[in-house]
Amino acid sequence: MGLTKLISKDFIIFCSVGAISFLIDGLICQFLFLNFLISPTYARVFSVFCSMNFSWVANRRLSFKVSYKKTFREWISYMSALSLGILINYIVFLVSLNFLGHSSFNIWLSLIFGSISGLFFNFNFARYIFEQLGKKSNS
């Protein structure tokens, strides 16, 4: 990815949506860990699903300004495409958490490492999904 893509308006908005998604992910994970004693490795499965749904809605509207109607097919495509980025994110999270230990601070630190690791991959795949589905809906 070239420098112009890194500083594009779409990428900046994508990162802003990602920051909010990160907070949703982290707060839900932390809440489940502290209040229900659910291991962060399991709590994260639910928290990632919640944050991915938020990011789908926000990215289609804000980052990529999609004008066609939301569809289940688009949601599945988005979730499927970003699954590899989420997998990368989750693996880095697990490795980091196992290395650092299961404390509240380390959960957030591991979330940061995981999120950064999947960022560029997810941006390019999200843009591709919305562009391809947009072309099909305009045809």
C-alpha positions as CSV (number, residue, x, y, z in Angstrom):
1,M,0.0,0.0,0.0
2,G,1.5,3.3,-1.1
3,L,1.8,6.4,1.1
4,T,-1.0,8.2,-0.6
5,K,-3.4,5.3,0.4
6,L,-2.2,5.6,4.0
7,I,-3.1,9.3,4.3
8,S,-6.3,9.2,2.2
9,K,-9.5,10.5,3.7
10,D,-11.1,7.0,3.5
11,F,-8.2,5.6,5.5
12,I,-8.4,8.3,8.2
13,I,-12.2,7.8,8.6
14,F,-11.6,4.0,8.5
15,C,-9.1,4.4,11.4
16,S,-11.6,6.6,13.3
17,V,-14.3,3.9,12.9
18,G,-11.6,1.4,13.9
19,A,-10.8,3.3,17.1
20,I,-14.5,3.2,18.1
21,S,-14.6,-0.5,17.2
22,F,-11.5,-1.0,19.3
23,L,-13.2,0.6,22.3
24,I,-16.4,-1.5,21.8
25,D,-14.2,-4.6,21.5
26,G,-12.1,-3.8,24.6
27,L,-14.9,-2.6,26.8
28,I,-17.0,-5.7,26.2
29,C,-14.1,-8.0,26.6
30,Q,-13.0,-6.2,29.8
31,F,-16.6,-6.2,31.1
32,L,-17.0,-9.9,30.6
33,F,-13.6,-10.6,32.1
34,L,-14.1,-8.5,35.2
35,N,-17.8,-9.1,35.9
36,F,-18.3,-12.6,34.8
37,L,-14.7,-14.0,35.1
38,I,-14.8,-15.1,31.5
39,S,-11.3,-15.6,30.2
40,P,-10.3,-12.8,27.7
41,T,-9.6,-15.5,25.1
42,Y,-13.3,-16.4,25.1
43,A,-14.7,-13.0,25.9
44,R,-13.0,-11.7,22.9
45,V,-14.9,-13.9,20.5
46,F,-18.2,-12.2,21.5
47,S,-16.6,-8.7,21.8
48,V,-15.0,-9.0,18.3
49,F,-18.4,-10.0,16.8
50,C,-20.0,-6.9,18.3
51,S,-17.3,-4.6,17.1
52,M,-17.3,-6.1,13.6
53,N,-21.0,-5.4,13.3
54,F,-20.5,-1.8,14.4
55,S,-17.6,-1.4,11.9
56,W,-19.7,-2.8,9.0
57,V,-22.4,-0.3,9.5
58,A,-20.1,2.6,10.2
59,N,-17.6,1.8,7.4
60,R,-20.3,1.4,4.8
61,R,-21.8,4.8,5.8
62,L,-18.8,6.9,6.7
63,S,-15.5,5.4,5.3
64,F,-16.8,4.3,1.9
65,K,-20.1,6.2,1.6
66,V,-22.0,3.3,0.3
67,S,-25.4,4.4,-1.0
68,Y,-27.0,1.1,-2.0
69,K,-29.3,-0.8,0.5
70,K,-27.7,-3.0,3.2
71,T,-28.0,-6.7,2.4
72,F,-27.4,-9.9,4.2
73,R,-25.0,-10.8,1.3
74,E,-23.0,-7.7,2.0
75,W,-22.8,-8.4,5.7
76,I,-21.7,-12.0,5.0
77,S,-19.1,-10.8,2.5
78,Y,-17.8,-8.2,4.9
79,M,-17.5,-10.6,7.8
80,S,-16.0,-13.3,5.6
81,A,-13.4,-10.9,4.0
82,L,-12.4,-9.4,7.3
83,S,-12.2,-12.8,9.1
84,L,-8.6,-13.2,8.0
85,G,-7.7,-9.8,9.4
86,I,-9.6,-10.7,12.6
87,L,-7.8,-14.0,12.7
88,I,-4.4,-12.2,12.5
89,N,-5.7,-9.8,15.1
90,Y,-6.8,-12.6,17.4
91,I,-3.6,-14.6,17.1
92,V,-1.5,-11.6,17.9
93,F,-3.8,-10.8,20.8
94,L,-3.5,-14.4,22.2
95,V,0.3,-14.6,21.8
96,S,0.7,-11.2,23.4
97,L,-1.8,-12.0,26.3
98,N,0.0,-15.3,27.0
99,F,3.3,-13.6,27.0
100,L,2.2,-10.6,29.2
101,G,-0.3,-12.3,31.4
102,H,-4.0,-12.0,32.0
103,S,-4.4,-8.6,33.7
104,S,-6.8,-5.7,32.8
105,F,-3.9,-3.6,31.5
106,N,-2.4,-6.5,29.5
107,I,-5.8,-7.2,27.9
108,W,-5.8,-3.6,26.5
109,L,-2.2,-3.8,25.5
110,S,-2.8,-7.1,23.7
111,L,-5.9,-5.6,22.0
112,I,-3.7,-2.7,20.7
113,F,-1.1,-5.1,19.3
114,G,-3.8,-7.3,17.7
115,S,-5.7,-4.3,16.2
116,I,-2.7,-2.8,14.6
117,S,-1.7,-6.1,13.1
118,G,-5.0,-6.4,11.2
119,L,-5.5,-2.8,10.3
120,F,-4.0,-2.5,6.8
121,F,-5.3,-5.9,5.8
122,N,-8.9,-5.1,6.9
123,F,-8.9,-1.6,5.2
124,N,-8.0,-3.0,1.8
125,F,-10.5,-5.9,2.1
126,A,-13.3,-3.7,3.3
127,R,-12.8,-1.2,0.5
128,Y,-12.7,-4.1,-2.0
129,I,-16.0,-5.6,-0.7
130,F,-17.9,-2.3,-0.8
131,E,-16.5,-1.4,-4.3
132,Q,-17.3,-4.8,-5.8
133,L,-20.8,-5.0,-4.3
134,G,-21.4,-1.4,-5.3
135,K,-20.5,-2.2,-8.9
136,K,-23.0,-5.1,-8.9
137,S,-25.8,-3.1,-7.4
138,N,-25.3,-0.3,-10.0
139,S,-25.3,-2.7,-12.9
